[in-house]
């Protein structure tokens, strides 16, 4: 007689991701000297990121890096900052970078500013 014993074990896991959005970037299109910038972020995901950073780039040059306290699910936060730019036309890239476990995700917005 033969007896067959079999066990089947199946794991299916999903990890909850944060979903950080740039809801609004308030800055003037034309300015003289210092730019007053207001950035509103929200977490539309179901978990909190491990790390949250905002970077501002002018063309390919990194202008500013801001480390932000991670947002809880459903939380919104407004970051106010001043940015000093040389006279001329600037194409600014606002990038929000966040990490959860070993994954890195980002979103970005672009704005054009003329400084006189």
NUFI-256761 format. One record per atom (N, C-alpha, C, O): residue number from 1; residue in one letter; atom name; x, y, z. Coordinates in steps of 0.2 Angstrom, whole numbers. Example, Ala and Ser with C-alpha at 12.3 -4.5 7.8 and 13.67 -1.06 7.14 Angstrom:
REM residues 2
pos | code | site | xx | yy | zz
1 | a | N | 66 | -28 | 39
1 | a | CA | 62 | -22 | 39
1 | a | C | 66 | -16 | 39
1 | a | O | 71 | -17 | 42
2 | s | N | 64 | -11 | 35
2 | s | CA | 68 | -5 | 36
2 | s | C | 64 | 0 | 39
2 | s | O | 67 | 6 | 40
END
This chain:
REM residues 116
pos | code | site | xx | yy | zz
1 | x | N | 4 | -6 | 0
1 | x | CA | 0 | 0 | 0
1 | x | C | 4 | 6 | 0
1 | x | O | 10 | 7 | 3
2 | x | N | 2 | 11 | -4
2 | x | CA | 6 | 18 | -4
2 | x | C | 1 | 23 | -1
2 | x | O | -5 | 23 | -2
3 | x | N | 5 | 27 | 3
3 | x | CA | 1 | 33 | 6
3 | x | C | 5 | 39 | 4
3 | x | O | 11 | 40 | 5
4 | x | N | 1 | 44 | 1
4 | x | CA | 4 | 50 | -1
4 | x | C | 1 | 56 | 4
4 | x | O | -5 | 57 | 5
5 | x | N | 6 | 59 | 7
5 | x | CA | 4 | 65 | 11
5 | x | C | 7 | 71 | 8
5 | x | O | 13 | 71 | 6
6 | x | N | 3 | 76 | 7
6 | x | CA | 5 | 82 | 4
6 | x | C | 3 | 88 | 8
6 | x | O | -3 | 88 | 10
7 | x | N | 7 | 93 | 8
7 | x | CA | 5 | 99 | 11
7 | x | C | 7 | 105 | 6
7 | x | O | 12 | 105 | 3
8 | x | N | 2 | 109 | 6
8 | x | CA | 3 | 115 | 2
8 | x | C | 2 | 121 | 6
8 | x | O | -3 | 122 | 9
9 | x | N | 7 | 125 | 5
9 | x | CA | 7 | 132 | 9
9 | x | C | 8 | 137 | 4
9 | x | O | 13 | 137 | 1
10 | x | N | 4 | 142 | 5
10 | x | CA | 4 | 147 | 0
10 | x | C | 4 | 154 | 4
10 | x | O | -1 | 155 | 8
11 | x | N | 8 | 158 | 2
11 | x | CA | 9 | 165 | 5
11 | x | C | 7 | 170 | 0
11 | x | O | 10 | 170 | -6
12 | x | N | 3 | 175 | 1
12 | x | CA | 2 | 180 | -3
12 | x | C | 2 | 187 | 1
12 | x | O | -2 | 188 | 6
13 | x | N | 7 | 191 | 0
13 | x | CA | 7 | 197 | 5
13 | x | C | 7 | 203 | 1
13 | x | O | 10 | 203 | -5
14 | x | N | 4 | 208 | 3
14 | x | CA | 4 | 215 | 0
14 | x | C | 7 | 220 | 6
14 | x | O | 5 | 219 | 11
15 | x | N | 11 | 224 | 4
15 | x | CA | 13 | 229 | 9
15 | x | C | 9 | 236 | 7
15 | x | O | 9 | 238 | 1
16 | x | N | 7 | 239 | 12
16 | x | CA | 3 | 245 | 11
16 | x | C | 8 | 251 | 9
16 | x | O | 13 | 252 | 13
17 | x | N | 7 | 254 | 4
17 | x | CA | 12 | 260 | 2
17 | x | C | 9 | 267 | 3
17 | x | O | 3 | 268 | 3
18 | x | N | 13 | 271 | 5
18 | x | CA | 11 | 278 | 6
18 | x | C | 10 | 281 | -2
18 | x | O | 13 | 278 | -6
19 | x | N | 6 | 286 | -2
19 | x | CA | 5 | 289 | -9
19 | x | C | 6 | 297 | -8
19 | x | O | 0 | 300 | -7
20 | x | N | 11 | 300 | -9
20 | x | CA | 13 | 307 | -7
20 | x | C | 11 | 311 | -13
20 | x | O | 14 | 309 | -19
21 | x | N | 7 | 316 | -13
21 | x | CA | 5 | 320 | -18
21 | x | C | 7 | 328 | -17
21 | x | O | 7 | 330 | -11
22 | x | N | 9 | 331 | -22
22 | x | CA | 10 | 338 | -21
22 | x | C | 4 | 341 | -23
22 | x | O | 2 | 342 | -29
23 | x | N | 0 | 344 | -18
23 | x | CA | -7 | 347 | -20
23 | x | C | -6 | 354 | -23
23 | x | O | -10 | 355 | -27
24 | x | N | -1 | 358 | -20
24 | x | CA | -1 | 365 | -23
24 | x | C | 6 | 367 | -22
24 | x | O | 9 | 366 | -17
25 | x | N | 8 | 371 | -26
25 | x | CA | 15 | 375 | -26
25 | x | C | 13 | 382 | -27
25 | x | O | 11 | 384 | -33
26 | x | N | 13 | 386 | -22
26 | x | CA | 12 | 393 | -23
26 | x | C | 18 | 397 | -23
26 | x | O | 22 | 398 | -18
27 | x | N | 20 | 400 | -29
27 | x | CA | 25 | 405 | -30
27 | x | C | 24 | 409 | -36
27 | x | O | 20 | 408 | -40
28 | x | N | 27 | 415 | -36
28 | x | CA | 25 | 420 | -41
28 | x | C | 29 | 418 | -47
28 | x | O | 34 | 415 | -47
29 | x | N | 25 | 420 | -53
29 | x | CA | 29 | 419 | -59
29 | x | C | 34 | 424 | -61
29 | x | O | 39 | 422 | -64
30 | x | N | 34 | 430 | -58
30 | x | CA | 39 | 435 | -59
30 | x | C | 41 | 437 | -52
30 | x | O | 36 | 438 | -47
31 | x | N | 47 | 438 | -50
31 | x | CA | 49 | 440 | -44
31 | x | C | 56 | 444 | -44
31 | x | O | 59 | 444 | -49
32 | x | N | 57 | 448 | -39
32 | x | CA | 64 | 452 | -39
32 | x | C | 67 | 449 | -33
32 | x | O | 65 | 451 | -27
33 | x | N | 72 | 445 | -34
33 | x | CA | 76 | 443 | -28
33 | x | C | 74 | 436 | -25
33 | x | O | 74 | 431 | -28
34 | x | N | 72 | 437 | -19
34 | x | CA | 70 | 431 | -15
34 | x | C | 63 | 429 | -16
34 | x | O | 58 | 432 | -17
35 | x | N | 62 | 422 | -18
35 | x | CA | 56 | 419 | -19
35 | x | C | 53 | 416 | -13
35 | x | O | 56 | 412 | -9
36 | x | N | 47 | 418 | -11
36 | x | CA | 43 | 415 | -6
36 | x | C | 39 | 409 | -9
36 | x | O | 34 | 410 | -13
37 | x | N | 40 | 403 | -7
37 | x | CA | 37 | 397 | -9
37 | x | C | 33 | 393 | -4
37 | x | O | 36 | 393 | 2
38 | x | N | 27 | 391 | -6
38 | x | CA | 23 | 387 | -1
38 | x | C | 21 | 381 | -5
38 | x | O | 18 | 381 | -10
39 | x | N | 23 | 375 | -2
39 | x | CA | 22 | 368 | -5
39 | x | C | 17 | 365 | 0
39 | x | O | 19 | 364 | 6
40 | x | N | 11 | 362 | -3
40 | x | CA | 7 | 358 | 1
40 | x | C | 7 | 351 | -1
40 | x | O | 6 | 349 | -7
41 | x | N | 9 | 347 | 4
41 | x | CA | 9 | 339 | 2
41 | x | C | 4 | 336 | 6
41 | x | O | 1 | 338 | 11
42 | x | N | 2 | 330 | 3
42 | x | CA | -3 | 326 | 7
42 | x | C | -1 | 318 | 5
42 | x | O | 2 | 317 | 0
43 | x | N | -3 | 314 | 10
43 | x | CA | -2 | 307 | 10
43 | x | C | -9 | 304 | 8
43 | x | O | -13 | 304 | 13
44 | x | N | -10 | 302 | 2
44 | x | CA | -16 | 298 | 0
44 | x | C | -16 | 291 | 1
44 | x | O | -21 | 287 | -1
45 | x | N | -10 | 288 | 3
45 | x | CA | -9 | 281 | 4
45 | x | C | -12 | 278 | 11
45 | x | O | -16 | 282 | 14
46 | x | N | -10 | 272 | 12
46 | x | CA | -13 | 269 | 18
46 | x | C | -7 | 268 | 23
46 | x | O | -9 | 264 | 28
47 | x | N | -1 | 270 | 22
47 | x | CA | 4 | 270 | 27
47 | x | C | 8 | 276 | 27
47 | x | O | 8 | 280 | 23
48 | x | N | 13 | 276 | 32
48 | x | CA | 17 | 282 | 33
48 | x | C | 24 | 280 | 30
48 | x | O | 26 | 274 | 31
49 | x | N | 27 | 285 | 26
49 | x | CA | 33 | 283 | 23
49 | x | C | 39 | 283 | 29
49 | x | O | 38 | 286 | 34
50 | x | N | 44 | 279 | 27
50 | x | CA | 50 | 279 | 32
50 | x | C | 54 | 286 | 32
50 | x | O | 56 | 288 | 37
51 | x | N | 54 | 289 | 26
51 | x | CA | 58 | 295 | 25
51 | x | C | 55 | 299 | 19
51 | x | O | 52 | 296 | 14
52 | x | N | 55 | 306 | 20
52 | x | CA | 51 | 310 | 15
52 | x | C | 56 | 316 | 14
52 | x | O | 58 | 320 | 19
53 | x | N | 58 | 318 | 8
53 | x | CA | 62 | 323 | 6
53 | x | C | 59 | 327 | 0
53 | x | O | 56 | 324 | -4
54 | x | N | 60 | 334 | 0
54 | x | CA | 58 | 338 | -5
54 | x | C | 65 | 341 | -8
54 | x | O | 69 | 343 | -4
55 | x | N | 66 | 340 | -15
55 | x | CA | 72 | 343 | -18
55 | x | C | 69 | 348 | -23
55 | x | O | 64 | 347 | -26
56 | x | N | 73 | 353 | -24
56 | x | CA | 71 | 359 | -29
56 | x | C | 77 | 359 | -33
56 | x | O | 83 | 360 | -31
57 | x | N | 76 | 358 | -40
57 | x | CA | 82 | 359 | -44
57 | x | C | 80 | 364 | -49
57 | x | O | 75 | 366 | -51
58 | x | N | 86 | 368 | -51
58 | x | CA | 85 | 373 | -57
58 | x | C | 89 | 370 | -62
58 | x | O | 96 | 370 | -62
59 | x | N | 86 | 368 | -68
59 | x | CA | 89 | 364 | -73
59 | x | C | 92 | 358 | -70
59 | x | O | 88 | 354 | -68
60 | x | N | 98 | 357 | -70
60 | x | CA | 101 | 351 | -68
60 | x | C | 105 | 352 | -61
60 | x | O | 107 | 348 | -58
61 | x | N | 105 | 359 | -59
61 | x | CA | 108 | 360 | -52
61 | x | C | 103 | 359 | -46
61 | x | O | 98 | 362 | -46
62 | x | N | 105 | 356 | -41
62 | x | CA | 101 | 355 | -35
62 | x | C | 102 | 361 | -31
62 | x | O | 107 | 363 | -29
63 | x | N | 96 | 365 | -30
63 | x | CA | 96 | 371 | -27
63 | x | C | 95 | 370 | -19
63 | x | O | 98 | 374 | -15
64 | x | N | 90 | 366 | -17
64 | x | CA | 88 | 365 | -10
64 | x | C | 86 | 358 | -9
64 | x | O | 82 | 355 | -13
65 | x | N | 88 | 355 | -3
65 | x | CA | 85 | 349 | -1
65 | x | C | 82 | 350 | 6
65 | x | O | 85 | 353 | 10
66 | x | N | 76 | 348 | 7
66 | x | CA | 72 | 349 | 13
66 | x | C | 70 | 342 | 16
66 | x | O | 66 | 338 | 12
67 | x | N | 72 | 340 | 22
67 | x | CA | 69 | 334 | 25
67 | x | C | 63 | 336 | 29
67 | x | O | 63 | 340 | 33
68 | x | N | 58 | 332 | 27
68 | x | CA | 51 | 333 | 30
68 | x | C | 49 | 328 | 35
68 | x | O | 51 | 322 | 33
69 | x | N | 46 | 329 | 40
69 | x | CA | 43 | 324 | 45
69 | x | C | 38 | 320 | 41
69 | x | O | 34 | 322 | 38
70 | x | N | 39 | 313 | 41
70 | x | CA | 34 | 309 | 37
70 | x | C | 27 | 310 | 38
70 | x | O | 25 | 311 | 44
71 | x | N | 23 | 310 | 33
71 | x | CA | 16 | 311 | 34
71 | x | C | 12 | 305 | 35
71 | x | O | 13 | 300 | 32
72 | x | N | 7 | 305 | 40
72 | x | CA | 3 | 299 | 42
72 | x | C | -2 | 299 | 36
72 | x | O | -4 | 304 | 33
73 | x | N | -6 | 293 | 35
73 | x | CA | -11 | 293 | 30
73 | x | C | -16 | 298 | 31
73 | x | O | -19 | 299 | 37
74 | x | N | -18 | 301 | 26
74 | x | CA | -23 | 306 | 26
74 | x | C | -21 | 313 | 29
74 | x | O | -25 | 318 | 29
75 | x | N | -15 | 314 | 31
75 | x | CA | -12 | 320 | 33
75 | x | C | -10 | 325 | 28
75 | x | O | -7 | 322 | 23
76 | x | N | -10 | 331 | 29
76 | x | CA | -8 | 336 | 24
76 | x | C | -3 | 341 | 28
76 | x | O | -4 | 342 | 34
77 | x | N | 2 | 343 | 24
77 | x | CA | 7 | 348 | 28
77 | x | C | 9 | 353 | 23
77 | x | O | 9 | 352 | 17
78 | x | N | 10 | 359 | 25
78 | x | CA | 12 | 365 | 21
78 | x | C | 19 | 367 | 23
78 | x | O | 20 | 368 | 29
79 | x | N | 23 | 367 | 18
79 | x | CA | 30 | 369 | 19
79 | x | C | 32 | 376 | 16
79 | x | O | 30 | 377 | 10
80 | x | N | 34 | 381 | 20
80 | x | CA | 35 | 387 | 18
80 | x | C | 43 | 388 | 18
80 | x | O | 46 | 387 | 23
81 | x | N | 45 | 391 | 12
81 | x | CA | 53 | 392 | 12
81 | x | C | 54 | 398 | 7
81 | x | O | 50 | 400 | 3
82 | x | N | 60 | 401 | 8
82 | x | CA | 63 | 406 | 4
82 | x | C | 68 | 403 | 0
82 | x | O | 73 | 400 | 2
83 | x | N | 68 | 405 | -7
83 | x | CA | 73 | 403 | -11
83 | x | C | 77 | 409 | -15
83 | x | O | 73 | 413 | -17
84 | x | N | 83 | 410 | -14
84 | x | CA | 87 | 415 | -17
84 | x | C | 89 | 413 | -24
84 | x | O | 94 | 408 | -24
85 | x | N | 87 | 416 | -29
85 | x | CA | 89 | 415 | -36
85 | x | C | 93 | 421 | -40
85 | x | O | 91 | 426 | -38
86 | x | N | 97 | 419 | -44
86 | x | CA | 100 | 424 | -48
86 | x | C | 95 | 427 | -53
86 | x | O | 90 | 424 | -55
87 | x | N | 96 | 433 | -56
87 | x | CA | 91 | 436 | -61
87 | x | C | 92 | 432 | -67
87 | x | O | 97 | 429 | -69
88 | x | N | 86 | 431 | -70
88 | x | CA | 85 | 427 | -76
88 | x | C | 79 | 423 | -76
88 | x | O | 75 | 423 | -71
89 | x | N | 78 | 419 | -81
89 | x | CA | 73 | 414 | -81
89 | x | C | 75 | 407 | -78
89 | x | O | 80 | 405 | -80
90 | x | N | 71 | 404 | -74
90 | x | CA | 72 | 398 | -71
90 | x | C | 67 | 393 | -72
90 | x | O | 61 | 395 | -71
91 | x | N | 68 | 387 | -74
91 | x | CA | 64 | 381 | -74
91 | x | C | 65 | 377 | -68
91 | x | O | 70 | 373 | -68
92 | x | N | 61 | 378 | -63
92 | x | CA | 62 | 374 | -57
92 | x | C | 58 | 367 | -57
92 | x | O | 52 | 367 | -59
93 | x | N | 61 | 362 | -54
93 | x | CA | 58 | 356 | -53
93 | x | C | 58 | 354 | -46
93 | x | O | 63 | 354 | -42
94 | x | N | 51 | 353 | -43
94 | x | CA | 50 | 352 | -36
94 | x | C | 49 | 344 | -36
94 | x | O | 44 | 342 | -39
95 | x | N | 53 | 340 | -33
95 | x | CA | 53 | 333 | -33
95 | x | C | 52 | 331 | -25
95 | x | O | 56 | 333 | -21
96 | x | N | 47 | 327 | -24
96 | x | CA | 45 | 324 | -18
96 | x | C | 47 | 317 | -18
96 | x | O | 45 | 313 | -22
97 | x | N | 52 | 315 | -14
97 | x | CA | 55 | 308 | -14
97 | x | C | 53 | 305 | -7
97 | x | O | 54 | 308 | -2
98 | x | N | 51 | 299 | -7
98 | x | CA | 49 | 295 | -1
98 | x | C | 51 | 288 | -2
98 | x | O | 51 | 285 | -7
99 | x | N | 53 | 285 | 4
99 | x | CA | 55 | 278 | 5
99 | x | C | 50 | 274 | 9
99 | x | O | 48 | 277 | 15
100 | x | N | 49 | 268 | 7
100 | x | CA | 45 | 264 | 12
100 | x | C | 48 | 257 | 11
100 | x | O | 49 | 254 | 5
101 | x | N | 51 | 254 | 16
101 | x | CA | 55 | 248 | 16
101 | x | C | 60 | 249 | 12
101 | x | O | 65 | 253 | 13
102 | x | N | 61 | 245 | 7
102 | x | CA | 67 | 246 | 2
102 | x | C | 65 | 249 | -4
102 | x | O | 69 | 250 | -9
103 | x | N | 59 | 252 | -5
103 | x | CA | 57 | 255 | -11
103 | x | C | 57 | 263 | -11
103 | x | O | 56 | 266 | -6
104 | x | N | 60 | 266 | -16
104 | x | CA | 60 | 273 | -17
104 | x | C | 55 | 275 | -22
104 | x | O | 56 | 273 | -28
105 | x | N | 51 | 280 | -21
105 | x | CA | 46 | 283 | -25
105 | x | C | 47 | 290 | -25
105 | x | O | 49 | 293 | -21
106 | x | N | 44 | 293 | -31
106 | x | CA | 45 | 301 | -31
106 | x | C | 39 | 303 | -36
106 | x | O | 36 | 300 | -40
107 | x | N | 38 | 310 | -35
107 | x | CA | 33 | 313 | -39
107 | x | C | 36 | 320 | -40
107 | x | O | 40 | 323 | -36
108 | x | N | 35 | 323 | -46
108 | x | CA | 38 | 330 | -47
108 | x | C | 33 | 335 | -51
108 | x | O | 29 | 332 | -55
109 | x | N | 34 | 341 | -50
109 | x | CA | 31 | 346 | -53
109 | x | C | 36 | 351 | -56
109 | x | O | 41 | 352 | -53
110 | x | N | 34 | 355 | -61
110 | x | CA | 39 | 359 | -64
110 | x | C | 35 | 366 | -64
110 | x | O | 29 | 367 | -66
111 | x | N | 39 | 371 | -63
111 | x | CA | 37 | 378 | -63
111 | x | C | 42 | 383 | -66
111 | x | O | 48 | 382 | -65
112 | x | N | 40 | 388 | -70
112 | x | CA | 44 | 393 | -73
112 | x | C | 44 | 399 | -69
112 | x | O | 38 | 402 | -68
113 | x | N | 49 | 402 | -68
113 | x | CA | 50 | 408 | -64
113 | x | C | 54 | 413 | -67
113 | x | O | 60 | 411 | -70
114 | x | N | 53 | 420 | -67
114 | x | CA | 57 | 425 | -70
114 | x | C | 59 | 429 | -64
114 | x | O | 55 | 432 | -61
115 | x | N | 66 | 430 | -63
115 | x | CA | 68 | 434 | -58
115 | x | C | 72 | 440 | -61
115 | x | O | 76 | 439 | -65
116 | x | N | 70 | 446 | -58
116 | x | CA | 73 | 452 | -61
116 | x | C | 78 | 455 | -56
116 | x | O | 81 | 460 | -58
END
